[in-house]
Amino acid sequence: MIAPNNKAVLLELPDPAICRARLVLKGVVDCLVQESFLCPYALSYGNNILCTHPLAEMVIANTPVKRVAAPPTRPDSVPQKPAKLSMAA
């Protein structure tokens, strides 16, 4: 990793100041650290990196949650009456 002063920085993971993770399923924790290959608790699984740290719940609790504004599920329009079906042939 390159620091802002263009000097190489050696990362020692796991580091509480750097480690970030999110819970995917019960017992499955996704590592969110970009240089996760340096961590002895990182486990590559498909396209994901899983965190196997014994205190992974603490890492999740220290990870800031990024809130994303979700689009509305329904348009803000006036409800329309359903069209009447014609039985004429």
Order of alpha helices (4+ residues) and beta strands (2+ residues): beta-beta-beta-beta-alpha
